[in-house]
Amino acid sequence: MIQETNAAGLITELDEVSERVIDILPDSAFIGVCRGMPSNVDIEAATKRKIPVFFTPARNAQAVAELFIGNVISFLRHTYSSHQWLKDGKWNGDYLQAYVKFRGNELTGKTVGLIGFGAVGQRIARLLAAFDCKVLYYDPFVNHENREYEKTTMERVFSESDIVSVHLPRTEETIGLIGAKHFQLMKQEAVFVNTSRAAVTDREELLRVLKERRIKGAILDVFYHEPPESSDYEIISLPNVLATPHLAGAPFEVEDHHVRILNEALFKWKKDQTCSIRELYNKRELETKG
C-alpha cells in the first residue's frame, strides 16, 4: 500500500511496522501509532532513518479508570455471582436469603494503592474522590502536585491498601516486579487489581495467594497468554477472581480519543517543525541526530 500510494506517512494501531516496511517509506515520512506505547514499531530502524514515531498516550485512560470503578464495585457487592444465582432460579428461600448470602462492602472510605501513577492512575484517583477514598501511590517518575494523593513505597502501598491496582507498562524493568514479598504484605481482606500487563506480576505467587485465600481476591483484565491458556484459566476459574477479557481500553470512544491526540501532535509537528511534542516517542534520539 505504501509503494502503491507513495504515502508520506503511515498510521496504524496493531500492525507490525518492521524495518522492511520502514525502509520503503520516503525520507520525509512519519509513523503514527494509535496505542499507548508504539511496541509494534521497530523504533531503532525508524530513528536510523530519522523518521518520527508518534503515539497516543492516555487515549484509554478514562476507559480503564471507569472499568476499574465498575469492576471494583461489582466485586465488592458480588454483582456477577448474585446475577447468575438469580438467573439460575436459586432464590427459593425467604425474602432475606439473597440479602444474607451476598452482603458485600462499600468502596467509600477505602484506601486504594496505585502502582504506577501515570495518566490512568491519576484518572482513577480523581474518580475515587467521589468515594472519599485515601489514595496512596508508588511511581519513581511522578511527583503529583495534589497533596491529597500520597506518594510512598511499594511496600507501604501493599501493606496499607484495601485495594491495590497495577498500572505499569511491560518493560525489562517491570517484568516480574510484583512478587511474593508484595503479596505477603497485603491485608487478608484486600483486593488485587491488574488492568495493565500480566507479566509485571509473578504468576505462581498470585495463584498461590488466591488459592490459599490469603487475600480477598483479584480483579484481572490481562493474562499471561492472550487468548488464555490452561495456566491462565487456572487463575480465571477461581471463585475469588473477577476476570474480563482485556476490555479495559475497548470502548468506541477510545478511537475518537486517539484520533484527536494523534492529529493534534501531527499538526504541531508540521506547523512548528519541533521535536518538543509529548506524543513523539523517539524525540531524544531525533534531537541527538539533529
Phi and psi in degrees as GROMACS dihedral restraints (atoms count N, CA, C in turn):
[ dihedral_restraints ]
;  ai    aj    ak    al  type     phi  dphi    fc
    3     4     5     6     1   -61.9    20    10
    4     5     6     7     1   -44.8    20    10
    6     7     8     9     1   -67.9    20    10
    7     8     9    10     1   -37.2    20    10
    9    10    11    12     1   -71.2    20    10
   10    11    12    13     1   -32.1    20    10
   12    13    14    15     1  -104.4    20    10
   13    14    15    16     1    -8.2    20    10
   15    16    17    18     1    54.4    20    10
   16    17    18    19     1    41.4    20    10
   18    19    20    21     1   -61.3    20    10
   19    20    21    22     1   138.1    20    10
   21    22    23    24     1   -90.1    20    10
   22    23    24    25     1    -4.2    20    10
   24    25    26    27     1  -156.7    20    10
   25    26    27    28     1   160.9    20    10
   27    28    29    30     1  -132.0    20    10
   28    29    30    31     1   120.4    20    10
   30    31    32    33     1  -115.0    20    10
   31    32    33    34     1   128.5    20    10
   33    34    35    36     1  -145.3    20    10
   34    35    36    37     1   174.5    20    10
   36    37    38    39     1  -123.1    20    10
   37    38    39    40     1   -62.0    20    10
   39    40    41    42     1  -112.4    20    10
   40    41    42    43     1   -14.8    20    10
   42    43    44    45     1   -60.9    20    10
   43    44    45    46     1   143.7    20    10
   45    46    47    48     1   -76.8    20    10
   46    47    48    49     1   121.3    20    10
   48    49    50    51     1  -105.0    20    10
   49    50    51    52     1    92.3    20    10
   51    52    53    54     1   -86.5    20    10
   52    53    54    55     1   175.3    20    10
   54    55    56    57     1   -61.1    20    10
   55    56    57    58     1   -34.7    20    10
   57    58    59    60     1   -62.7    20    10
   58    59    60    61     1   -39.9    20    10
   60    61    62    63     1   -69.5    20    10
   61    62    63    64     1   -44.7    20    10
   63    64    65    66     1   -62.4    20    10
   64    65    66    67     1   -34.2    20    10
   66    67    68    69     1   -64.2    20    10
   67    68    69    70     1   -23.2    20    10
   69    70    71    72     1   -97.1    20    10
   70    71    72    73     1     0.6    20    10
   72    73    74    75     1   -76.2    20    10
   73    74    75    76     1   146.1    20    10
   75    76    77    78     1   -68.8    20    10
   76    77    78    79     1   163.0    20    10
   78    79    80    81     1   -62.1    20    10
   79    80    81    82     1   -29.3    20    10
   81    82    83    84     1   -90.5    20    10
   82    83    84    85     1    12.7    20    10
   84    85    86    87     1   -75.7    20    10
   85    86    87    88     1   167.0    20    10
   87    88    89    90     1  -135.6    20    10
   88    89    90    91     1   160.1    20    10
   90    91    92    93     1  -122.6    20    10
   91    92    93    94     1   127.5    20    10
   93    94    95    96     1  -116.1    20    10
   94    95    96    97     1   128.2    20    10
   96    97    98    99     1  -119.1    20    10
   97    98    99   100     1   117.5    20    10
   99   100   101   102     1   -85.1    20    10
  100   101   102   103     1    65.5    20    10
  102   103   104   105     1  -147.4    20    10
  103   104   105   106     1   164.3    20    10
  105   106   107   108     1   -69.3    20    10
  106   107   108   109     1   -25.8    20    10
  108   109   110   111     1  -141.4    20    10
  109   110   111   112     1   137.8    20    10
  111   112   113   114     1   -83.2    20    10
  112   113   114   115     1    54.5    20    10
  114   115   116   117     1   -72.3    20    10
  115   116   117   118     1   -10.5    20    10
  117   118   119   120     1   -95.7    20    10
  118   119   120   121     1    10.0    20    10
  120   121   122   123     1  -116.1    20    10
  121   122   123   124     1   139.2    20    10
  123   124   125   126     1   -77.8    20    10
  124   125   126   127     1    91.1    20    10
  126   127   128   129     1   -63.2    20    10
  127   128   129   130     1   -38.9    20    10
  129   130   131   132     1   -61.8    20    10
  130   131   132   133     1   -43.3    20    10
  132   133   134   135     1   -66.7    20    10
  133   134   135   136     1   -39.9    20    10
  135   136   137   138     1   -65.2    20    10
  136   137   138   139     1   -44.4    20    10
  138   139   140   141     1   -65.3    20    10
  139   140   141   142     1   -37.0    20    10
  141   142   143   144     1   -58.8    20    10
  142   143   144   145     1   -34.5    20    10
  144   145   146   147     1   -89.0    20    10
  145   146   147   148     1     3.5    20    10
  147   148   149   150     1    60.0    20    10
  148   149   150   151     1    34.4    20    10
  150   151   152   153     1   -95.8    20    10
  151   152   153   154     1   121.5    20    10
  153   154   155   156     1   -71.9    20    10
  154   155   156   157     1   141.6    20    10
  156   157   158   159     1  -116.1    20    10
  157   158   159   160     1   113.6    20    10
  159   160   161   162     1   -98.2    20    10
  160   161   162   163     1   150.1    20    10
  162   163   164   165     1  -140.6    20    10
  163   164   165   166     1   179.7    20    10
  165   166   167   168     1  -126.7    20    10
  166   167   168   169     1    72.0    20    10
  168   169   170   171     1   -62.0    20    10
  169   170   171   172     1   145.4    20    10
  171   172   173   174     1    73.5    20    10
  172   173   174   175     1     8.0    20    10
  174   175   176   177     1   -60.0    20    10
  175   176   177   178     1   -32.5    20    10
  177   178   179   180     1  -113.5    20    10
  178   179   180   181     1    19.1    20    10
  180   181   182   183     1   -59.8    20    10
  181   182   183   184     1   -45.7    20    10
  183   184   185   186     1   -65.4    20    10
  184   185   186   187     1   -40.4    20    10
  186   187   188   189     1   -62.3    20    10
  187   188   189   190     1   -46.3    20    10
  189   190   191   192     1   -66.1    20    10
  190   191   192   193     1   -41.2    20    10
  192   193   194   195     1   -62.7    20    10
  193   194   195   196     1   -41.6    20    10
  195   196   197   198     1   -65.8    20    10
  196   197   198   199     1   -41.3    20    10
  198   199   200   201     1   -65.6    20    10
  199   200   201   202     1   -37.6    20    10
  201   202   203   204     1   -55.9    20    10
  202   203   204   205     1   -52.5    20    10
  204   205   206   207     1   -60.2    20    10
  205   206   207   208     1   -47.6    20    10
  207   208   209   210     1   -62.9    20    10
  208   209   210   211     1   -44.5    20    10
  210   211   212   213     1   -73.4    20    10
  211   212   213   214     1   -34.4    20    10
  213   214   215   216     1   -64.4    20    10
  214   215   216   217     1   -46.2    20    10
  216   217   218   219     1   -63.4    20    10
  217   218   219   220     1   -42.7    20    10
  219   220   221   222     1   -61.5    20    10
  220   221   222   223     1   -39.0    20    10
  222   223   224   225     1   -68.3    20    10
  223   224   225   226     1   -47.3    20    10
  225   226   227   228     1   -65.6    20    10
  226   227   228   229     1   -29.9    20    10
  228   229   230   231     1  -102.3    20    10
  229   230   231   232     1     7.5    20    10
  231   232   233   234     1    57.7    20    10
  232   233   234   235     1    38.8    20    10
  234   235   236   237     1   -60.0    20    10
  235   236   237   238     1   -49.6    20    10
  237   238   239   240     1   -71.5    20    10
  238   239   240   241     1   -41.6    20    10
  240   241   242   243     1   -68.0    20    10
  241   242   243   244     1   -37.6    20    10
  243   244   245   246     1   -71.6    20    10
  244   245   246   247     1   -34.0    20    10
  246   247   248   249     1   -61.1    20    10
  247   248   249   250     1   -47.5    20    10
  249   250   251   252     1   -66.5    20    10
  250   251   252   253     1   -39.7    20    10
  252   253   254   255     1   -58.8    20    10
  253   254   255   256     1   -42.7    20    10
  255   256   257   258     1   -69.0    20    10
  256   257   258   259     1   -43.0    20    10
  258   259   260   261     1   -64.8    20    10
  259   260   261   262     1   -29.5    20    10
  261   262   263   264     1   -80.5    20    10
  262   263   264   265     1     3.1    20    10
  264   265   266   267     1    69.9    20    10
  265   266   267   268     1    32.8    20    10
  267   268   269   270     1   -91.6    20    10
  268   269   270   271     1    -1.4    20    10
  270   271   272   273     1   -82.2    20    10
  271   272   273   274     1    80.9    20    10
  273   274   275   276     1  -123.5    20    10
  274   275   276   277     1    13.7    20    10
  276   277   278   279     1  -105.0    20    10
  277   278   279   280     1  -149.8    20    10
  279   280   281   282     1   -77.2    20    10
  280   281   282   283     1   177.6    20    10
  282   283   284   285     1   -71.0    20    10
  283   284   285   286     1   -14.0    20    10
  285   286   287   288     1   -94.9    20    10
  286   287   288   289     1     2.3    20    10
  288   289   290   291     1   -56.9    20    10
  289   290   291   292     1   -51.2    20    10
  291   292   293   294     1   -69.0    20    10
  292   293   294   295     1   -37.1    20    10
  294   295   296   297     1   -56.9    20    10
  295   296   297   298     1   -41.3    20    10
  297   298   299   300     1   -77.6    20    10
  298   299   300   301     1   -42.2    20    10
  300   301   302   303     1   -69.0    20    10
  301   302   303   304     1   -36.3    20    10
  303   304   305   306     1  -115.9    20    10
  304   305   306   307     1    26.2    20    10
  306   307   308   309     1   -63.2    20    10
  307   308   309   310     1   137.1    20    10
  309   310   311   312     1  -131.0    20    10
  310   311   312   313     1  -146.9    20    10
  312   313   314   315     1  -132.7    20    10
  313   314   315   316     1   154.2    20    10
  315   316   317   318     1   -82.9    20    10
  316   317   318   319     1   153.3    20    10
  318   319   320   321     1   -78.0    20    10
  319   320   321   322     1   -32.4    20    10
  321   322   323   324     1   -55.8    20    10
  322   323   324   325     1   133.5    20    10
  324   325   326   327     1    85.5    20    10
  325   326   327   328     1    -3.0    20    10
  327   328   329   330     1   -78.5    20    10
  328   329   330   331     1   157.1    20    10
  330   331   332   333     1   -93.7    20    10
  331   332   333   334     1   122.0    20    10
  333   334   335   336     1  -112.9    20    10
  334   335   336   337     1   124.8    20    10
  336   337   338   339     1  -106.5    20    10
  337   338   339   340     1   131.4    20    10
  339   340   341   342     1  -115.5    20    10
  340   341   342   343     1   120.0    20    10
  342   343   344   345     1   -94.3    20    10
  343   344   345   346     1   103.3    20    10
  345   346   347   348     1   101.2    20    10
  346   347   348   349     1   121.7    20    10
  348   349   350   351     1  -129.7    20    10
  349   350   351   352     1    49.3    20    10
  351   352   353   354     1   -83.4    20    10
  352   353   354   355     1  -148.3    20    10
  354   355   356   357     1   -59.9    20    10
  355   356   357   358     1   -43.5    20    10
  357   358   359   360     1   -68.0    20    10
  358   359   360   361     1   -49.2    20    10
  360   361   362   363     1   -58.3    20    10
  361   362   363   364     1   -41.9    20    10
  363   364   365   366     1   -69.0    20    10
  364   365   366   367     1   -35.6    20    10
  366   367   368   369     1   -66.8    20    10
  367   368   369   370     1   -39.8    20    10
  369   370   371   372     1   -62.3    20    10
  370   371   372   373     1   -44.1    20    10
  372   373   374   375     1   -58.9    20    10
  373   374   375   376     1   -40.5    20    10
  375   376   377   378     1   -64.7    20    10
  376   377   378   379     1   -41.8    20    10
  378   379   380   381     1   -66.3    20    10
  379   380   381   382     1   -34.1    20    10
  381   382   383   384     1   -68.3    20    10
  382   383   384   385     1   -17.2    20    10
  384   385   386   387     1   -59.0    20    10
  385   386   387   388     1   -31.9    20    10
  387   388   389   390     1   -68.3    20    10
  388   389   390   391     1   -15.4    20    10
  390   391   392   393     1  -110.5    20    10
  391   392   393   394     1    12.5    20    10
  393   394   395   396     1    51.2    20    10
  394   395   396   397     1    41.1    20    10
  396   397   398   399     1   -88.3    20    10
  397   398   399   400     1   147.3    20    10
  399   400   401   402     1   -85.5    20    10
  400   401   402   403     1   130.6    20    10
  402   403   404   405     1  -112.4    20    10
  403   404   405   406     1   120.4    20    10
  405   406   407   408     1  -107.8    20    10
  406   407   408   409     1   147.4    20    10
  408   409   410   411     1  -144.7    20    10
  409   410   411   412     1   149.9    20    10
  411   412   413   414     1  -120.5    20    10
  412   413   414   415     1   121.6    20    10
  414   415   416   417     1  -164.2    20    10
  415   416   417   418     1   108.9    20    10
  417   418   419   420     1   -67.0    20    10
  418   419   420   421     1   -11.8    20    10
  420   421   422   423     1  -105.1    20    10
  421   422   423   424     1    -0.4    20    10
  423   424   425   426     1  -128.3    20    10
  424   425   426   427     1   133.0    20    10
  426   427   428   429     1  -126.4    20    10
  427   428   429   430     1    97.9    20    10
  429   430   431   432     1   -77.8    20    10
  430   431   432   433     1   141.3    20    10
  432   433   434   435     1   -72.8    20    10
  433   434   435   436     1   -22.7    20    10
  435   436   437   438     1   -76.9    20    10
  436   437   438   439     1   113.3    20    10
  438   439   440   441     1   -74.3    20    10
  439   440   441   442     1    -6.7    20    10
  441   442   443   444     1   -73.6    20    10
  442   443   444   445     1   -18.1    20    10
  444   445   446   447     1  -100.7    20    10
  445   446   447   448     1   123.2    20    10
  447   448   449   450     1  -100.8    20    10
  448   449   450   451     1   119.0    20    10
  450   451   452   453     1   -78.8    20    10
  451   452   453   454     1   134.8    20    10
  453   454   455   456     1  -154.1    20    10
  454   455   456   457     1  -166.4    20    10
  456   457   458   459     1   -87.0    20    10
  457   458   459   460     1   160.9    20    10
  459   460   461   462     1   -59.8    20    10
  460   461   462   463     1   -39.5    20    10
  462   463   464   465     1   -62.3    20    10
  463   464   465   466     1   -41.5    20    10
  465   466   467   468     1   -70.2    20    10
  466   467   468   469     1   -38.2    20    10
  468   469   470   471     1   -56.3    20    10
  469   470   471   472     1   -47.5    20    10
  471   472   473   474     1   -71.4    20    10
  472   473   474   475     1   -34.0    20    10
  474   475   476   477     1   -81.8    20    10
  475   476   477   478     1   -29.2    20    10
  477   478   479   480     1  -104.7    20    10
  478   479   480   481     1   -13.9    20    10
  480   481   482   483     1   -84.7    20    10
  481   482   483   484     1   145.0    20    10
  483   484   485   486     1   -83.1    20    10
  484   485   486   487     1   -26.7    20    10
  486   487   488   489     1  -135.9    20    10
  487   488   489   490     1   126.2    20    10
  489   490   491   492     1  -112.9    20    10
  490   491   492   493     1   123.0    20    10
  492   493   494   495     1  -122.4    20    10
  493   494   495   496     1   133.9    20    10
  495   496   497   498     1  -102.4    20    10
  496   497   498   499     1   131.2    20    10
  498   499   500   501     1  -139.5    20    10
  499   500   501   502     1    69.5    20    10
  501   502   503   504     1  -122.2    20    10
  502   503   504   505     1   144.2    20    10
  504   505   506   507     1   -76.4    20    10
  505   506   507   508     1   161.3    20    10
  507   508   509   510     1   -87.0    20    10
  508   509   510   511     1   111.5    20    10
  510   511   512   513     1  -136.2    20    10
  511   512   513   514     1   173.5    20    10
  513   514   515   516     1   -60.0    20    10
  514   515   516   517     1   -31.7    20    10
  516   517   518   519     1   -78.8    20    10
  517   518   519   520     1   -26.4    20    10
  519   520   521   522     1   -99.0    20    10
  520   521   522   523     1   -16.8    20    10
  522   523   524   525     1   -60.9    20    10
  523   524   525   526     1   123.3    20    10
  525   526   527   528     1    70.7    20    10
  526   527   528   529     1    15.2    20    10
  528   529   530   531     1   -61.2    20    10
  529   530   531   532     1   -37.6    20    10
  531   532   533   534     1   -99.0    20    10
  532   533   534   535     1   117.4    20    10
  534   535   536   537     1  -137.0    20    10
  535   536   537   538     1  -155.8    20    10
  537   538   539   540     1   -55.9    20    10
  538   539   540   541     1   -44.6    20    10
  540   541   542   543     1   -62.7    20    10
  541   542   543   544     1   -27.4    20    10
  543   544   545   546     1   -81.0    20    10
  544   545   546   547     1   -46.6    20    10
  546   547   548   549     1   -62.1    20    10
  547   548   549   550     1   -33.4    20    10
  549   550   551   552     1   -67.9    20    10
  550   551   552   553     1   -20.8    20    10
  552   553   554   555     1   -81.2    20    10
  553   554   555   556     1   -17.2    20    10
  555   556   557   558     1   -70.5    20    10
  556   557   558   559     1   148.0    20    10
  558   559   560   561     1   -65.2    20    10
  559   560   561   562     1   154.2    20    10
  561   562   563   564     1   -65.6    20    10
  562   563   564   565     1   -27.7    20    10
  564   565   566   567     1   -97.7    20    10
  565   566   567   568     1    11.9    20    10
  567   568   569   570     1   -82.2    20    10
  568   569   570   571     1   157.3    20    10
  570   571   572   573     1  -118.9    20    10
  571   572   573   574     1   135.7    20    10
  573   574   575   576     1  -104.6    20    10
  574   575   576   577     1   131.2    20    10
  576   577   578   579     1  -125.0    20    10
  577   578   579   580     1   134.7    20    10
  579   580   581   582     1  -137.9    20    10
  580   581   582   583     1   111.8    20    10
  582   583   584   585     1  -118.4    20    10
  583   584   585   586     1    17.6    20    10
  585   586   587   588     1  -106.3    20    10
  586   587   588   589     1   -84.2    20    10
  588   589   590   591     1  -144.2    20    10
  589   590   591   592     1   132.2    20    10
  591   592   593   594     1   -63.5    20    10
  592   593   594   595     1   -33.2    20    10
  594   595   596   597     1   -63.6    20    10
  595   596   597   598     1   -15.2    20    10
  597   598   599   600     1   -76.8    20    10
  598   599   600   601     1    -9.2    20    10
  600   601   602   603     1  -115.3    20    10
  601   602   603   604     1   150.5    20    10
  603   604   605   606     1   -76.6    20    10
  604   605   606   607     1   112.4    20    10
  606   607   608   609     1   -57.6    20    10
  607   608   609   610     1   -47.9    20    10
  609   610   611   612     1   -63.2    20    10
  610   611   612   613     1   -38.2    20    10
  612   613   614   615     1   -72.1    20    10
  613   614   615   616     1   -38.0    20    10
  615   616   617   618     1   -62.9    20    10
  616   617   618   619     1   -45.3    20    10
  618   619   620   621     1   -60.2    20    10
  619   620   621   622     1   -41.9    20    10
  621   622   623   624     1   -61.9    20    10
  622   623   624   625     1   -49.6    20    10
  624   625   626   627     1   -68.0    20    10
  625   626   627   628     1   -29.7    20    10
  627   628   629   630     1   -74.0    20    10
  628   629   630   631     1   -44.6    20    10
  630   631   632   633     1   -66.4    20    10
  631   632   633   634     1   -37.1    20    10
  633   634   635   636     1   -83.9    20    10
  634   635   636   637     1    -2.6    20    10
  636   637   638   639     1    55.0    20    10
  637   638   639   640     1    40.0    20    10
  639   640   641   642     1   -76.7    20    10
  640   641   642   643     1   -16.2    20    10
  642   643   644   645     1  -128.9    20    10
  643   644   645   646     1   167.1    20    10
  645   646   647   648     1   -63.5    20    10
  646   647   648   649     1   -38.9    20    10
  648   649   650   651     1   163.9    20    10
  649   650   651   652     1  -169.2    20    10
  651   652   653   654     1  -140.3    20    10
  652   653   654   655     1   149.0    20    10
  654   655   656   657     1  -119.5    20    10
  655   656   657   658     1   114.9    20    10
  657   658   659   660     1  -125.7    20    10
  658   659   660   661     1   134.6    20    10
  660   661   662   663     1  -119.1    20    10
  661   662   663   664     1    -2.8    20    10
  663   664   665   666     1  -134.6    20    10
  664   665   666   667     1   151.3    20    10
  666   667   668   669     1  -138.2    20    10
  667   668   669   670     1   165.9    20    10
  669   670   671   672     1   -71.3    20    10
  670   671   672   673     1   -25.3    20    10
  672   673   674   675     1  -133.8    20    10
  673   674   675   676     1   137.0    20    10
  675   676   677   678     1  -134.3    20    10
  676   677   678   679     1   114.8    20    10
  678   679   680   681     1   -62.3    20    10
  679   680   681   682     1   156.9    20    10
  681   682   683   684     1   -64.0    20    10
  682   683   684   685     1   146.8    20    10
  684   685   686   687     1  -104.4    20    10
  685   686   687   688     1  -179.2    20    10
  687   688   689   690     1   -56.8    20    10
  688   689   690   691     1   -36.4    20    10
  690   691   692   693     1   -65.7    20    10
  691   692   693   694     1   -32.8    20    10
  693   694   695   696     1   -72.0    20    10
  694   695   696   697     1   -42.9    20    10
  696   697   698   699     1   -65.3    20    10
  697   698   699   700     1   -22.6    20    10
  699   700   701   702     1   -61.7    20    10
  700   701   702   703     1   -35.4    20    10
  702   703   704   705     1   -82.2    20    10
  703   704   705   706     1   -46.3    20    10
  705   706   707   708     1   -57.2    20    10
  706   707   708   709     1   -37.1    20    10
  708   709   710   711     1   -79.6    20    10
  709   710   711   712     1    -6.2    20    10
  711   712   713   714     1   -65.6    20    10
  712   713   714   715     1   143.6    20    10
  714   715   716   717     1   -68.1    20    10
  715   716   717   718     1   -19.5    20    10
  717   718   719   720     1  -102.6    20    10
  718   719   720   721     1    27.7    20    10
  720   721   722   723     1  -123.7    20    10
  721   722   723   724     1   129.2    20    10
  723   724   725   726     1  -104.7    20    10
  724   725   726   727     1   114.1    20    10
  726   727   728   729     1  -119.7    20    10
  727   728   729   730     1   137.9    20    10
  729   730   731   732     1  -126.8    20    10
  730   731   732   733     1   149.3    20    10
  732   733   734   735     1   -83.5    20    10
  733   734   735   736     1    67.0    20    10
  735   736   737   738     1    54.1    20    10
  736   737   738   739     1    56.1    20    10
  738   739   740   741     1  -106.8    20    10
  739   740   741   742     1    -2.7    20    10
  741   742   743   744     1   -57.0    20    10
  742   743   744   745     1   -37.3    20    10
  744   745   746   747     1  -102.8    20    10
  745   746   747   748     1    24.0    20    10
  747   748   749   750     1   -98.0    20    10
  748   749   750   751     1    -0.5    20    10
  750   751   752   753     1   -62.1    20    10
  751   752   753   754     1   154.1    20    10
  753   754   755   756     1   -59.8    20    10
  754   755   756   757     1   -34.0    20    10
  756   757   758   759     1   -61.9    20    10
  757   758   759   760     1   -24.4    20    10
  759   760   761   762     1   -59.5    20    10
  760   761   762   763     1   -34.0    20    10
  762   763   764   765     1   -63.0    20    10
  763   764   765   766     1   -39.7    20    10
  765   766   767   768     1   -63.7    20    10
  766   767   768   769     1   -40.5    20    10
  768   769   770   771     1   -64.6    20    10
  769   770   771   772     1   -46.3    20    10
  771   772   773   774     1   -72.7    20    10
  772   773   774   775     1   -28.0    20    10
  774   775   776   777     1   -64.7    20    10
  775   776   777   778     1   -45.8    20    10
  777   778   779   780     1   -62.8    20    10
  778   779   780   781     1   -46.4    20    10
  780   781   782   783     1   -61.6    20    10
  781   782   783   784     1   -46.0    20    10
  783   784   785   786     1   -68.8    20    10
  784   785   786   787     1   -42.6    20    10
  786   787   788   789     1   -60.5    20    10
  787   788   789   790     1   -44.2    20    10
  789   790   791   792     1   -62.7    20    10
  790   791   792   793     1   -39.8    20    10
  792   793   794   795     1   -66.0    20    10
  793   794   795   796     1   -42.8    20    10
  795   796   797   798     1   -67.5    20    10
  796   797   798   799     1   -39.3    20    10
  798   799   800   801     1   -61.9    20    10
  799   800   801   802     1   -42.7    20    10
  801   802   803   804     1   -65.5    20    10
  802   803   804   805     1   -41.3    20    10
  804   805   806   807     1   -62.8    20    10
  805   806   807   808     1   -44.2    20    10
  807   808   809   810     1   -70.0    20    10
  808   809   810   811     1   -41.5    20    10
  810   811   812   813     1   -73.9    20    10
  811   812   813   814     1   -47.3    20    10
  813   814   815   816     1   -97.1    20    10
  814   815   816   817     1   -12.2    20    10
  816   817   818   819     1    50.7    20    10
  817   818   819   820     1    50.4    20    10
  819   820   821   822     1  -126.8    20    10
  820   821   822   823     1   152.8    20    10
  822   823   824   825     1   -95.3    20    10
  823   824   825   826     1    -2.6    20    10
  825   826   827   828     1   -81.3    20    10
  826   827   828   829     1    63.9    20    10
  828   829   830   831     1  -127.5    20    10
  829   830   831   832     1   125.5    20    10
  831   832   833   834     1   -57.7    20    10
  832   833   834   835     1   -34.9    20    10
  834   835   836   837     1   -85.9    20    10
  835   836   837   838     1     4.7    20    10
  837   838   839   840     1   -90.4    20    10
  838   839   840   841     1   108.7    20    10
  840   841   842   843     1   -70.3    20    10
  841   842   843   844     1   -41.3    20    10
  843   844   845   846     1  -104.0    20    10
  844   845   846   847     1    37.3    20    10
  846   847   848   849     1   -62.0    20    10
  847   848   849   850     1   -42.7    20    10
  849   850   851   852     1   -64.0    20    10
  850   851   852   853     1   -42.8    20    10
  852   853   854   855     1   -64.5    20    10
  853   854   855   856     1   -40.8    20    10
  855   856   857   858     1   -67.9    20    10
  856   857   858   859     1   -38.9    20    10
  858   859   860   861     1   -64.2    20    10
  859   860   861   862     1   -39.0    20    10
  861   862   863   864     1   -65.1    20    10
  862   863   864   865     1   -37.2    20    10
  864   865   866   867     1   -78.8    20    10
  865   866   867   868     1    -8.5    20    10
